[in-house]
Amino acid sequence: MASTPAVASLYRRCLKLSLDWTVHRYIWRGQAVYIRSLFDANKHVREPRQQRALFQEAEQLLETWKHPDPYRPPTAPGGSKFERNIPAPILDPPPHMTL
């Protein structure tokens, strides 16, 4: 049976995947509303077998539509600006030695 956190995670992954394929937010918003309508259409399904089948079908669609080059924020790991111009490490001078 698909639990509420699992369905919420699936919903978030669907939204993120659609954002990978869409350049502009105003276009993506329409897709997000459509995805929400698909989830709302099946929210009254209570039979575990049907829930499992819907969950597996959605997982397969996510895998099918996976973007080959997903969007990453520039400053995130794997982004184009990750660790670019990082500040120099602060090195304390060595302690003064008296001989």
C-alpha positions as CSV (number, residue, x, y, z in Angstrom):
1,M,0.0,0.0,0.0
2,A,1.3,3.4,-0.9
3,S,1.7,5.6,2.2
4,T,1.2,9.3,2.3
5,P,4.9,10.2,2.4
6,A,5.6,7.9,-0.5
7,V,2.9,9.5,-2.6
8,A,4.1,13.0,-1.6
9,S,7.6,12.0,-2.7
10,L,6.4,10.7,-6.0
11,Y,4.4,13.9,-6.5
12,R,7.5,16.0,-5.8
13,R,9.6,13.9,-8.1
14,C,7.0,14.4,-10.9
15,L,7.1,18.1,-10.4
16,K,10.9,18.2,-10.5
17,L,11.1,16.1,-13.6
18,S,8.6,18.3,-15.4
19,L,10.8,21.3,-14.4
20,D,13.8,19.6,-16.0
21,W,11.9,19.5,-19.3
22,T,10.4,23.0,-19.1
23,V,12.5,26.2,-19.5
24,H,9.9,28.8,-18.4
25,R,8.1,28.8,-15.1
26,Y,4.8,30.1,-16.7
27,I,4.7,27.0,-18.9
28,W,5.7,24.7,-16.1
29,R,2.9,26.0,-13.9
30,G,0.3,24.7,-16.3
31,Q,2.1,21.3,-16.3
32,A,2.2,21.3,-12.5
33,V,-1.6,22.0,-12.3
34,Y,-2.1,19.1,-14.8
35,I,0.1,16.7,-12.6
36,R,-1.9,17.8,-9.6
37,S,-5.2,16.9,-11.3
38,L,-3.8,13.5,-12.2
39,F,-3.0,12.8,-8.5
40,D,-6.3,14.2,-7.3
41,A,-8.2,12.0,-9.7
42,N,-6.8,8.9,-8.0
43,K,-6.7,10.1,-4.4
44,H,-9.9,8.2,-3.6
45,V,-8.5,4.8,-4.5
46,R,-8.4,2.7,-1.3
47,E,-7.7,-0.8,-2.6
48,P,-4.0,-1.7,-2.0
49,R,-3.6,-3.6,-5.3
50,Q,-4.9,-0.6,-7.3
51,Q,-2.7,1.8,-5.3
52,R,0.3,-0.4,-5.9
53,A,-0.4,-0.6,-9.6
54,L,-0.9,3.2,-9.9
55,F,2.3,3.7,-7.9
56,Q,4.3,1.4,-10.1
57,E,2.9,2.9,-13.3
58,A,3.9,6.4,-12.1
59,E,7.4,5.1,-11.3
60,Q,7.7,3.6,-14.8
61,L,6.6,6.9,-16.3
62,L,9.2,8.8,-14.3
63,E,11.9,6.4,-15.5
64,T,10.7,6.7,-19.1
65,W,10.7,10.5,-19.1
66,K,13.9,10.9,-17.1
67,H,15.8,13.9,-18.5
68,P,19.3,13.0,-19.9
69,D,20.7,16.3,-18.6
70,P,18.6,17.3,-15.6
71,Y,18.7,20.9,-14.3
72,R,21.0,21.6,-11.5
73,P,21.3,25.0,-9.8
74,P,24.6,26.5,-10.8
75,T,26.0,26.7,-7.3
76,A,24.9,23.1,-6.3
77,P,27.3,20.1,-6.6
78,G,27.5,19.3,-10.2
79,G,26.5,22.8,-11.3
80,S,28.5,25.0,-13.5
81,K,29.6,27.4,-10.7
82,F,30.1,24.8,-8.0
83,E,33.2,25.8,-5.9
84,R,34.1,28.5,-8.4
85,N,35.8,31.5,-6.7
86,I,35.7,29.9,-3.3
87,P,37.3,32.0,-0.5
88,A,40.8,31.3,0.4
89,P,41.2,29.2,3.5
90,I,42.2,31.2,6.6
91,L,45.6,30.0,7.7
92,D,46.8,31.1,11.1
93,P,50.5,31.9,11.1
94,P,52.6,29.4,13.0
95,P,53.2,30.2,16.7
96,H,56.2,32.3,17.5
97,M,59.2,30.2,18.6
98,T,61.9,31.6,20.8
99,L,65.2,29.9,20.8
